[in-house]
Amino acid sequence: MRILHTADWHLGKRLDFVSRLEEQKEVLDEICQITEQQEVDLVIVAGDLFDTFNPSVEATELLYNTLKRLTANGKRPVIAIAGNHDSPDRIDSADPLAKACGIIFIGYPNALISPFASEDHFRITKTDHGFLEIQLKHIPYPVRLLTTPYANEIRLKQFLGIEDKSNQLNQWLSAHWKTLADQYCDHKGVNILTAHLYMMERGGELLEEPEGEKPIKIGNADITYTDGIPDTIQYTALGHLHRYQRIPGHHAPVIYSSAPLSYSFAEAGQTKKVVLIDIEPEQRVQLTPISLIKGRKLHRKKFNSVDEAVNWLVTNPNTLIELTMVTDAYLSSQELKRLHEAHDGIIHIIPVLTGIHETTDSSNPVRLDQDIYSLFADYFKSKYGQAPNEEINTLFKEVLTQNKDIEG
């Protein structure tokens, strides 16, 4: 059996003011092509399908169209669980129609999926709270999936009965997974766990959550550990962390597949992947991470001159950039215009001023009888050792005018 593991699509996510929807369309098309080319039997999407609880119409359409395409007209089951960015109610709401297409949505932890069949391609043969078994027509053995969508405090209390998460989360999950594995996961089928959790090796190094991500780990209350995964599990498909990585602490692979795009400049330079898993009963899985190439690459670049920056920008189109300019004076409006005209993907320009030093000289008294522009000039000079230039004065006037408009 061949399975594709992906996660953290974050459909609808923006990078500051820049929409990433067209890039998401391109990279999801790439994932669909990989799925077809590699003759995948089953797809797992391990949470954070959307970026917000209330995604746009465009993001919603992209999700459903992509998942339907991944099913190959109902022939291939697709399992999609909710992450911490997803509304579990929204994920579950499309379930009846989705099942008819071969898509299995799981919004809440401890969910119970009703048995059903997708024509004669596959059928759900066993279900339990947080578990389902799928039999594909062309595979002689079943695949068993332990499923754990993201669970916050409310969901843990409502669906799992956990009152004190800091003391009971790991204990409950370990016991729950073990109970399911003992009952259903023998060596006559393929056994997989998929979850949207912050998971690490007990006693291991803490893992960095993505920049801008809604954090799961708050203190140590939300950390889960690989030693709680049952021994019969052959592969654990995780979502939440955006970098591809294997988490130690279990005899079988525990994998974060990564997000399909770099969603913050902290992810600049990362290679995004999906994971192919070749698996059969009682055998070690064979992993094949496949790098994704679609989407605009993110760069953090630092330059000492505008000419140097412009030369790089012109030769590196189709990227998104956080640009740091090391200068001995403030960038003029003309220099800023040159930079933006050289590239349409500049998200931030960060000035690092080397020729301007703060001063703490407070010996000169403040003249409060001046107008506001003179007061600003005196403050600026006391702060930075020189008078503001024309561009800064113009910007200050614009801010004052805008504030008056708002107040009016």
Sine and cosine of phi, psi and omega as CSV:
sin_phi,cos_phi,sin_psi,cos_psi,sin_omega,cos_omega
0.00,0.00,0.66,-0.75,0.03,-1.00
-0.89,-0.45,0.80,-0.60,-0.06,-1.00
-0.85,-0.52,0.63,-0.78,0.12,-0.99
-0.95,-0.31,0.77,-0.64,-0.01,-1.00
-0.92,-0.40,0.84,-0.55,0.10,-1.00
-0.65,-0.76,0.23,-0.97,-0.05,-1.00
-0.25,-0.97,0.19,-0.98,0.21,-0.98
0.83,0.56,0.80,0.60,0.03,-1.00
-0.95,0.32,-0.58,0.82,0.04,-1.00
0.79,0.62,0.76,0.65,-0.06,-1.00
-0.89,0.45,0.72,-0.69,-0.06,-1.00
1.00,-0.07,-0.09,1.00,-0.04,-1.00
-0.93,0.37,0.62,-0.79,0.05,-1.00
-0.92,-0.40,0.40,-0.92,0.16,-0.99
-0.95,-0.31,0.99,-0.14,-0.15,-0.99
0.85,0.53,-0.93,-0.37,-0.04,-1.00
-0.99,-0.12,0.02,1.00,-0.13,-0.99
-0.99,-0.17,0.83,-0.56,0.09,-1.00
-0.95,0.31,0.62,-0.78,0.05,-1.00
-0.94,-0.33,0.19,0.98,-0.16,-0.99
-0.89,0.46,-0.67,0.75,0.01,-1.00
-0.91,0.42,-0.62,0.78,0.08,-1.00
-0.90,0.44,-0.63,0.77,0.03,-1.00
-0.90,0.43,-0.63,0.77,0.07,-1.00
-0.86,0.50,-0.68,0.73,-0.03,-1.00
-0.91,0.41,-0.71,0.71,-0.08,-1.00
-0.97,0.26,-0.53,0.85,0.08,-1.00
-0.94,0.34,-0.56,0.83,0.13,-0.99
-0.88,0.47,-0.64,0.77,0.05,-1.00
-0.88,0.47,-0.67,0.74,0.02,-1.00
-0.90,0.43,-0.65,0.76,0.05,-1.00
-0.89,0.46,-0.66,0.75,0.02,-1.00
-0.90,0.43,-0.67,0.75,0.05,-1.00
-0.87,0.49,-0.68,0.73,-0.01,-1.00
-0.86,0.51,-0.67,0.74,0.02,-1.00
-0.95,0.32,-0.73,0.68,-0.05,-1.00
-0.88,0.47,-0.59,0.81,-0.05,-1.00
-1.00,0.00,0.05,1.00,0.04,-1.00
0.79,0.62,0.81,0.58,-0.03,-1.00
-0.95,0.31,0.61,-0.79,0.00,-1.00
-1.00,-0.06,-0.45,0.89,-0.07,-1.00
-0.42,-0.91,0.59,-0.81,0.00,-1.00
-0.87,-0.49,0.69,-0.73,0.10,-1.00
-0.88,-0.47,0.81,-0.58,0.12,-0.99
-0.92,-0.39,0.94,-0.33,-0.23,-0.97
-1.00,-0.05,0.78,0.62,0.21,-0.98
0.99,-0.11,0.21,-0.98,-0.12,-0.99
0.80,0.59,0.84,0.54,0.08,-1.00
-0.92,0.39,-0.70,0.72,0.06,-1.00
-0.95,-0.30,0.17,-0.99,0.06,-1.00
-0.99,-0.11,-0.33,0.94,-0.01,-1.00
-0.68,-0.73,0.28,-0.96,0.05,-1.00
-0.91,0.42,-0.46,0.89,-0.04,-1.00
-0.84,-0.55,0.97,0.23,-0.06,-1.00
-0.94,0.33,0.31,-0.95,0.02,-1.00
-0.94,0.34,0.26,-0.97,0.07,-1.00
-0.86,0.50,-0.65,0.76,-0.03,-1.00
-0.90,0.44,-0.67,0.74,0.02,-1.00
-0.91,0.40,-0.63,0.78,0.01,-1.00
-0.91,0.41,-0.71,0.71,0.03,-1.00
-0.88,0.47,-0.64,0.77,0.01,-1.00
-0.89,0.45,-0.66,0.75,0.03,-1.00
-0.87,0.49,-0.81,0.59,-0.10,-1.00
-0.91,0.41,-0.64,0.77,0.02,-1.00
-0.90,0.43,-0.63,0.77,-0.01,-1.00
-0.93,0.36,-0.72,0.69,-0.01,-1.00
-0.89,0.45,-0.65,0.76,0.04,-1.00
-0.89,0.46,-0.65,0.76,0.04,-1.00
-0.90,0.43,-0.63,0.78,0.02,-1.00
-0.90,0.45,-0.47,0.88,-0.02,-1.00
-0.97,0.25,-0.20,0.98,-0.05,-1.00
0.81,0.58,0.80,0.60,0.02,-1.00
0.87,0.49,0.67,0.74,0.09,-1.00
1.00,0.07,-0.01,1.00,-0.03,-1.00
-0.98,0.19,-0.48,0.88,-0.10,-1.00
-0.91,-0.42,0.87,-0.50,0.04,-1.00
-0.93,0.36,0.64,-0.77,0.07,-1.00
-0.83,-0.55,0.85,-0.53,0.01,-1.00
-0.97,-0.23,0.84,-0.54,-0.01,-1.00
-0.79,-0.62,0.89,-0.46,-0.02,-1.00
-0.96,-0.27,0.35,-0.94,-0.01,-1.00
-0.99,0.15,0.59,-0.81,0.12,-0.99
-0.95,-0.31,-0.13,-0.99,-0.05,-1.00
-0.96,0.29,-0.25,0.97,0.09,-1.00
-1.00,0.02,-0.20,0.98,-0.12,-0.99
-1.00,-0.08,0.55,-0.83,0.21,-0.98
-0.99,0.13,0.90,-0.44,-0.01,-1.00
-0.88,0.48,-0.54,0.84,0.05,-1.00
-0.91,0.41,-0.66,0.75,0.02,-1.00
-0.91,0.41,-0.65,0.76,0.01,-1.00
-0.89,0.46,-0.69,0.73,-0.04,-1.00
-0.97,0.25,-0.38,0.93,-0.16,-0.99
-0.89,0.45,-0.50,0.87,-0.04,-1.00
-1.00,0.00,0.13,0.99,-0.18,-0.98
-0.85,0.52,-0.74,0.67,-0.05,-1.00
-0.86,0.51,-0.72,0.70,0.01,-1.00
-0.94,0.34,-0.60,0.80,-0.02,-1.00
-0.89,0.45,-0.66,0.75,0.00,-1.00
-0.85,0.53,-0.59,0.81,0.01,-1.00
-0.91,0.42,-0.37,0.93,0.03,-1.00
-0.99,-0.12,-0.07,1.00,-0.02,-1.00
1.00,-0.08,0.22,0.98,-0.01,-1.00
-0.98,-0.22,0.76,-0.65,0.02,-1.00
-0.91,-0.41,0.96,-0.27,0.04,-1.00
-1.00,0.00,0.67,-0.75,0.05,-1.00
-0.74,-0.68,0.97,-0.26,-0.10,-0.99
-1.00,0.00,-0.64,0.77,-0.12,-0.99
-0.93,-0.36,0.50,-0.87,0.13,-0.99
-0.91,0.42,0.48,-0.88,0.01,-1.00
0.91,0.42,0.42,0.91,-0.01,-1.00
-0.94,0.34,0.50,-0.87,0.04,-1.00
-0.89,-0.45,0.91,-0.41,-0.02,-1.00
-1.00,-0.02,0.78,-0.63,0.03,-1.00
-0.95,0.32,0.66,-0.75,0.04,-1.00
-0.87,0.49,0.61,-0.79,0.07,-1.00
-0.36,-0.93,0.19,-0.98,0.03,-1.00
-0.81,-0.59,0.59,-0.81,0.09,-1.00
-0.98,-0.21,1.00,0.04,-0.11,-0.99
0.76,0.65,-0.81,-0.59,0.02,-1.00
-0.93,-0.37,0.37,0.93,-0.06,-1.00
-1.00,0.03,-0.70,0.71,0.06,-1.00
-0.37,-0.93,0.26,-0.97,0.04,-1.00
-0.53,-0.85,0.49,-0.87,0.10,-0.99
-1.00,0.08,0.91,-0.41,-0.12,-0.99
-0.99,-0.12,-0.50,0.87,0.03,-1.00
-0.62,-0.79,0.58,-0.82,0.08,-1.00
-0.63,-0.78,0.41,-0.91,0.11,-0.99
-0.39,-0.92,0.07,-1.00,0.02,-1.00
-0.91,0.41,0.93,-0.37,-0.04,-1.00
0.99,0.16,0.36,0.93,-0.05,-1.00
-0.49,-0.87,0.59,-0.81,0.22,-0.98
-0.50,-0.87,0.49,-0.87,0.05,-1.00
-0.88,-0.48,0.75,-0.66,-0.04,-1.00
-0.87,-0.49,0.72,-0.69,0.10,-1.00
-0.92,-0.40,0.90,-0.44,0.07,-1.00
-1.00,0.02,0.57,-0.82,-0.08,-1.00
-0.86,0.52,-0.65,0.76,-0.13,-0.99
-1.00,-0.10,0.08,1.00,0.00,-1.00
-0.92,-0.39,0.78,-0.63,-0.10,-0.99
-0.97,0.23,-0.11,0.99,-0.01,-1.00
-0.75,-0.66,0.41,-0.91,-0.03,-1.00
-0.99,0.10,0.28,-0.96,0.17,-0.99
-0.92,-0.38,0.77,-0.64,0.02,-1.00
-0.95,-0.30,0.72,-0.69,-0.03,-1.00
-0.81,-0.58,0.87,-0.50,0.23,-0.97
-1.00,0.05,0.82,-0.58,-0.13,-0.99
-0.86,-0.51,0.80,-0.60,0.03,-1.00
-0.72,-0.70,1.00,0.04,0.14,-0.99
-0.88,0.48,0.18,-0.98,-0.01,-1.00
-0.86,0.51,0.64,-0.77,0.01,-1.00
-0.78,-0.63,0.91,-0.42,0.13,-0.99
-1.00,-0.03,-0.11,-0.99,-0.09,-1.00
-0.86,0.51,-0.67,0.75,-0.04,-1.00
-0.91,0.42,-0.71,0.70,-0.03,-1.00
-0.92,0.38,-0.61,0.80,0.02,-1.00
-0.89,0.46,-0.68,0.73,-0.03,-1.00
-0.94,0.33,-0.67,0.74,-0.09,-1.00
-0.95,0.30,-0.67,0.74,-0.15,-0.99
-0.96,-0.26,-0.41,0.91,-0.05,-1.00
-0.93,-0.38,-0.18,0.98,0.02,-1.00
0.97,0.23,0.30,0.95,-0.02,-1.00
-1.00,0.01,0.84,-0.55,0.03,-1.00
-1.00,-0.05,-0.68,0.74,-0.05,-1.00
-0.90,-0.44,0.99,-0.11,-0.12,-0.99
-0.89,0.45,-0.61,0.79,-0.11,-0.99
-0.88,0.47,-0.48,0.88,-0.04,-1.00
-0.98,-0.19,-0.35,0.94,-0.21,-0.98
-0.90,-0.44,-0.24,0.97,-0.12,-0.99
-0.86,0.51,-0.83,0.56,-0.01,-1.00
-0.88,0.47,-0.67,0.74,-0.01,-1.00
-0.88,0.48,-0.71,0.71,-0.03,-1.00
-0.92,0.39,-0.75,0.66,-0.04,-1.00
-0.88,0.48,-0.69,0.72,0.01,-1.00
-0.87,0.50,-0.71,0.70,-0.01,-1.00
-0.92,0.38,-0.65,0.76,-0.01,-1.00
-0.90,0.44,-0.75,0.66,0.01,-1.00
-0.88,0.47,-0.65,0.76,-0.02,-1.00
-0.91,0.42,-0.66,0.75,0.01,-1.00
-0.87,0.49,-0.72,0.70,0.01,-1.00
-0.91,0.41,-0.70,0.72,-0.03,-1.00
-0.90,0.43,-0.66,0.75,0.00,-1.00
-0.90,0.44,-0.57,0.82,-0.07,-1.00
-0.99,0.12,-0.58,0.82,-0.18,-0.98
-0.87,-0.50,-0.40,0.92,-0.20,-0.98
-0.99,-0.16,0.95,0.31,0.10,-1.00
-1.00,0.08,-0.15,-0.99,-0.09,-1.00
-1.00,-0.03,0.27,0.96,0.02,-1.00
-0.99,-0.15,0.05,1.00,0.02,-1.00
-0.58,-0.81,-0.01,-1.00,0.05,-1.00
-1.00,-0.07,0.72,-0.69,-0.14,-0.99
-0.84,-0.53,0.87,-0.50,-0.11,-0.99
-0.73,-0.69,0.59,-0.81,0.17,-0.99
-0.92,-0.39,0.75,-0.66,0.15,-0.99
-0.81,-0.59,0.69,-0.72,-0.10,-0.99
-0.44,-0.90,0.44,-0.90,0.14,-0.99
-0.92,-0.39,1.00,-0.03,-0.14,-0.99
-0.58,-0.82,0.31,-0.95,0.22,-0.97
-1.00,-0.01,0.96,-0.29,-0.09,-1.00
-0.85,-0.53,0.64,-0.77,0.02,-1.00
-0.51,-0.86,0.17,-0.99,0.09,-1.00
-0.97,0.25,0.68,-0.74,0.03,-1.00
-0.90,0.45,0.81,-0.59,-0.04,-1.00
0.99,0.11,-0.02,1.00,-0.03,-1.00
-1.00,0.08,-0.03,-1.00,-0.01,-1.00
-0.97,0.25,0.68,-0.74,0.04,-1.00
-0.90,0.44,0.64,-0.77,-0.03,-1.00
-0.99,-0.10,0.57,-0.82,-0.04,-1.00
-0.99,0.13,0.80,-0.60,0.09,-1.00
-0.98,0.20,0.47,-0.88,-0.06,-1.00
-0.86,0.50,0.58,-0.81,0.06,-1.00
-0.91,0.42,0.76,-0.65,-0.02,-1.00
1.00,0.09,-0.12,0.99,0.02,-1.00
-0.97,0.22,0.61,-0.79,0.17,-0.98
-0.90,0.44,0.89,-0.46,-0.11,-0.99
-0.94,0.35,0.65,-0.76,0.17,-0.99
-1.00,0.01,-0.69,0.73,-0.08,-1.00
-0.98,0.18,0.92,-0.39,0.11,-0.99
-0.86,-0.51,0.96,-0.27,-0.20,-0.98
0.91,0.42,-0.70,-0.71,0.05,-1.00
-0.93,-0.37,0.13,0.99,-0.12,-0.99
-0.93,0.38,-0.50,0.86,-0.12,-0.99
-0.97,-0.24,0.09,1.00,0.00,-1.00
-0.98,0.19,0.72,-0.69,0.16,-0.99
-0.91,-0.41,0.38,-0.92,-0.15,-0.99
-0.85,-0.53,0.55,-0.84,-0.06,-1.00
-0.92,0.39,-0.36,0.93,0.01,-1.00
-0.95,0.31,-0.11,0.99,0.08,-1.00
-1.00,0.02,-0.07,1.00,0.02,-1.00
-0.98,0.20,0.76,-0.65,-0.02,-1.00
-0.88,0.48,0.48,-0.88,-0.04,-1.00
-0.89,0.45,-0.50,0.87,-0.06,-1.00
-0.97,0.22,-0.17,0.99,0.03,-1.00
-0.95,0.30,0.79,-0.62,-0.05,-1.00
-0.99,-0.10,-0.32,0.95,0.02,-1.00
-0.36,-0.93,0.66,-0.75,0.07,-1.00
-0.89,-0.45,0.88,-0.47,-0.03,-1.00
-0.98,-0.18,0.95,-0.32,-0.11,-0.99
-0.96,-0.27,0.43,-0.90,0.19,-0.98
-0.77,-0.64,0.41,-0.91,0.13,-0.99
0.73,-0.68,-0.82,0.57,0.03,-1.00
-0.98,0.18,0.68,-0.73,-0.19,-0.98
-1.00,0.00,-0.08,1.00,0.04,-1.00
-0.98,-0.19,0.66,-0.75,0.09,-1.00
-0.90,0.43,0.79,-0.61,0.03,-1.00
-0.29,-0.96,0.49,-0.87,0.08,-1.00
-0.97,-0.24,0.77,-0.64,-0.05,-1.00
-1.00,-0.10,0.83,-0.55,-0.01,-1.00
-0.97,0.25,0.17,-0.99,0.09,-1.00
0.92,-0.38,0.01,1.00,0.07,-1.00
-0.64,-0.77,0.52,-0.85,-0.10,-0.99
-0.92,0.38,-0.40,0.92,0.00,-1.00
-0.96,-0.28,0.33,-0.94,-0.05,-1.00
-0.88,0.47,0.71,-0.70,0.13,-0.99
-0.86,-0.51,0.94,-0.34,-0.28,-0.96
-0.81,-0.59,0.75,-0.66,0.34,-0.94
-1.00,-0.04,0.87,-0.49,-0.10,-1.00
-0.97,0.24,-0.37,0.93,-0.05,-1.00
1.00,-0.07,0.33,-0.94,0.17,-0.99
-0.96,0.27,0.38,-0.93,-0.02,-1.00
-0.98,0.21,-0.33,0.94,0.05,-1.00
-0.76,-0.66,0.37,-0.93,0.16,-0.99
-0.98,0.21,0.86,-0.51,-0.12,-0.99
-0.97,-0.24,-0.06,1.00,0.11,-0.99
-0.51,-0.86,0.29,-0.96,-0.02,-1.00
-0.94,0.34,-0.27,0.96,0.14,-0.99
-0.92,0.39,-0.34,0.94,0.03,-1.00
-1.00,-0.09,0.08,1.00,-0.01,-1.00
-0.85,0.53,0.73,-0.69,0.02,-1.00
1.00,0.01,-0.16,0.99,0.04,-1.00
-0.97,0.25,0.60,-0.80,0.12,-0.99
-1.00,-0.06,0.87,-0.50,-0.02,-1.00
-1.00,0.04,0.51,-0.86,-0.17,-0.99
-0.60,-0.80,0.30,-0.95,0.40,-0.92
-0.89,-0.46,0.29,-0.96,-0.07,-1.00
-0.85,-0.53,0.80,-0.60,0.15,-0.99
-1.00,-0.07,0.72,-0.70,0.01,-1.00
-0.85,-0.53,0.89,-0.46,0.15,-0.99
-0.99,-0.14,0.85,-0.53,-0.23,-0.97
-0.55,-0.83,0.58,-0.82,0.12,-0.99
-0.51,-0.86,0.27,-0.96,-0.07,-1.00
-0.85,0.52,0.64,-0.77,0.12,-0.99
0.89,0.46,0.30,0.95,-0.01,-1.00
-0.84,-0.54,0.44,-0.90,0.13,-0.99
-0.93,0.36,0.62,-0.79,0.00,-1.00
-0.97,0.23,0.44,-0.90,0.11,-0.99
-0.95,-0.30,0.87,-0.50,-0.04,-1.00
-0.99,-0.15,0.65,-0.76,0.11,-0.99
-0.70,-0.71,1.00,-0.05,0.11,-0.99
-0.93,0.36,0.73,-0.69,0.00,-1.00
-0.89,-0.46,0.85,-0.53,-0.01,-1.00
-0.96,0.29,0.64,-0.77,0.06,-1.00
-0.99,-0.13,0.65,-0.76,-0.10,-1.00
-0.91,-0.42,-0.21,0.98,-0.05,-1.00
-0.98,0.20,0.30,-0.95,0.01,-1.00
1.00,-0.08,0.37,-0.93,0.00,-1.00
-0.99,0.17,0.74,-0.67,0.02,-1.00
-0.97,0.25,0.56,-0.83,0.04,-1.00
-0.99,-0.14,0.67,-0.75,0.01,-1.00
-0.73,-0.68,0.62,-0.78,0.24,-0.97
-0.95,-0.32,0.91,-0.41,-0.08,-1.00
-0.82,-0.57,0.56,-0.83,0.03,-1.00
-0.80,-0.60,0.74,-0.67,0.00,-1.00
-0.72,-0.70,0.41,-0.91,0.01,-1.00
-0.98,-0.21,-0.12,0.99,0.04,-1.00
-0.53,-0.85,0.43,-0.90,0.02,-1.00
-0.92,0.40,-0.63,0.78,0.02,-1.00
-0.86,0.51,-0.71,0.71,0.01,-1.00
-0.88,0.47,-0.68,0.73,0.00,-1.00
-0.90,0.43,-0.71,0.71,-0.02,-1.00
-0.88,0.47,-0.66,0.75,0.02,-1.00
-0.86,0.51,-0.68,0.73,0.01,-1.00
-0.93,0.36,-0.68,0.74,-0.04,-1.00
-0.88,0.48,-0.68,0.74,-0.03,-1.00
-0.91,0.42,-0.56,0.83,-0.05,-1.00
-1.00,0.00,0.02,1.00,0.01,-1.00
-0.75,-0.67,0.92,0.40,0.05,-1.00
-0.96,0.28,0.05,-1.00,0.05,-1.00
0.83,0.56,0.63,0.78,0.07,-1.00
-0.75,-0.67,0.23,-0.97,0.12,-0.99
-0.87,-0.50,0.70,-0.72,-0.27,-0.96
-0.74,-0.67,0.68,-0.73,0.28,-0.96
-0.97,-0.24,0.93,-0.37,-0.19,-0.98
-0.96,-0.28,0.85,-0.53,0.09,-1.00
-0.96,-0.28,0.83,-0.56,0.00,-1.00
-0.93,-0.36,0.89,-0.46,0.03,-1.00
-1.00,-0.07,0.93,-0.36,-0.06,-1.00
-0.67,-0.74,0.27,-0.96,0.06,-1.00
-0.99,-0.17,0.10,1.00,0.05,-1.00
-0.47,-0.88,0.30,-0.95,0.01,-1.00
-0.91,0.41,0.62,-0.79,0.06,-1.00
-0.91,0.41,0.71,-0.70,0.03,-1.00
-0.98,0.17,0.26,-0.97,0.04,-1.00
-0.89,0.46,-0.55,0.84,0.04,-1.00
-0.92,0.39,-0.64,0.77,0.03,-1.00
-0.92,0.39,-0.66,0.75,0.05,-1.00
-0.89,0.46,-0.63,0.78,0.03,-1.00
-0.89,0.45,-0.66,0.75,0.04,-1.00
-0.86,0.51,-0.69,0.73,-0.02,-1.00
-0.89,0.45,-0.74,0.67,-0.05,-1.00
-0.94,0.34,-0.52,0.85,0.06,-1.00
-0.95,0.32,-0.40,0.92,-0.01,-1.00
-0.98,0.20,-0.32,0.95,-0.10,-0.99
-0.35,-0.94,0.66,-0.75,-0.02,-1.00
-1.00,-0.09,0.07,1.00,-0.08,-1.00
-0.91,-0.41,0.37,0.93,0.04,-1.00
-0.98,0.18,0.90,-0.44,-0.01,-1.00
-1.00,-0.01,-0.72,0.69,0.01,-1.00
-0.72,-0.70,0.60,-0.80,0.24,-0.97
-0.88,-0.47,0.88,-0.47,-0.07,-1.00
-0.94,-0.34,0.92,-0.38,0.03,-1.00
-0.99,0.10,0.70,-0.72,0.14,-0.99
-0.89,-0.45,0.95,-0.32,-0.14,-0.99
-1.00,-0.07,0.90,-0.44,-0.04,-1.00
-0.99,-0.11,-0.32,0.95,-0.08,-1.00
-0.97,-0.22,0.14,0.99,-0.04,-1.00
-0.84,-0.54,0.79,-0.62,-0.07,-1.00
-0.84,-0.55,0.65,-0.76,0.06,-1.00
-0.94,0.35,0.53,-0.85,0.08,-1.00
-0.83,-0.55,0.50,-0.87,-0.01,-1.00
-0.92,-0.40,0.31,0.95,-0.01,-1.00
-0.95,0.32,0.92,-0.39,-0.01,-1.00
-0.91,-0.42,0.36,0.93,-0.06,-1.00
-0.95,0.30,-0.48,0.88,-0.01,-1.00
-0.98,0.17,0.79,-0.61,0.01,-1.00
-0.94,0.34,0.47,-0.88,0.02,-1.00
-1.00,0.09,0.78,-0.62,0.02,-1.00
-1.00,-0.03,0.98,-0.21,-0.08,-1.00
-0.99,0.15,-0.08,1.00,0.00,-1.00
-1.00,0.07,0.03,1.00,-0.01,-1.00
-0.99,0.14,0.28,-0.96,0.13,-0.99
-0.96,0.27,0.16,-0.99,-0.13,-0.99
-0.91,0.41,-0.49,0.87,-0.01,-1.00
-0.95,0.32,-0.62,0.78,0.05,-1.00
-0.94,0.35,-0.61,0.79,0.07,-1.00
-0.87,0.49,-0.68,0.73,0.02,-1.00
-0.89,0.45,-0.66,0.75,0.01,-1.00
-0.89,0.45,-0.66,0.75,0.02,-1.00
-0.91,0.41,-0.68,0.74,0.01,-1.00
-0.89,0.46,-0.72,0.70,-0.03,-1.00
-0.88,0.48,-0.69,0.73,-0.01,-1.00
-0.91,0.41,-0.61,0.79,0.02,-1.00
-0.94,0.35,-0.48,0.88,-0.05,-1.00
-0.99,0.15,-0.67,0.74,-0.17,-0.99
-0.88,-0.48,-0.03,1.00,0.10,-1.00
0.99,0.10,0.08,1.00,0.04,-1.00
-0.43,-0.90,0.35,-0.94,-0.01,-1.00
-0.96,0.27,0.48,-0.88,0.04,-1.00
-0.91,0.41,0.57,-0.82,0.02,-1.00
-0.99,0.16,0.00,-1.00,-0.09,-1.00
-0.88,0.47,-0.65,0.76,-0.02,-1.00
-0.89,0.46,-0.66,0.75,-0.01,-1.00
-0.93,0.36,-0.64,0.77,0.06,-1.00
-0.88,0.47,-0.65,0.76,0.03,-1.00
-0.89,0.45,-0.69,0.72,0.02,-1.00
-0.89,0.46,-0.65,0.76,0.02,-1.00
-0.88,0.47,-0.66,0.75,0.02,-1.00
-0.91,0.43,-0.63,0.78,0.02,-1.00
-0.90,0.44,-0.64,0.77,0.02,-1.00
-0.90,0.44,-0.70,0.72,0.02,-1.00
-0.88,0.47,-0.68,0.73,-0.01,-1.00
-0.90,0.44,-0.67,0.74,0.00,-1.00
-0.89,0.45,-0.68,0.73,0.00,-1.00
-0.88,0.47,-0.62,0.78,0.03,-1.00
-0.91,0.42,-0.64,0.77,0.04,-1.00
-0.87,0.48,-0.67,0.74,0.00,-1.00
-0.91,0.42,-0.69,0.72,-0.02,-1.00
-0.92,0.40,-0.59,0.81,-0.02,-1.00
-0.93,0.36,0.00,0.00,0.00,0.00
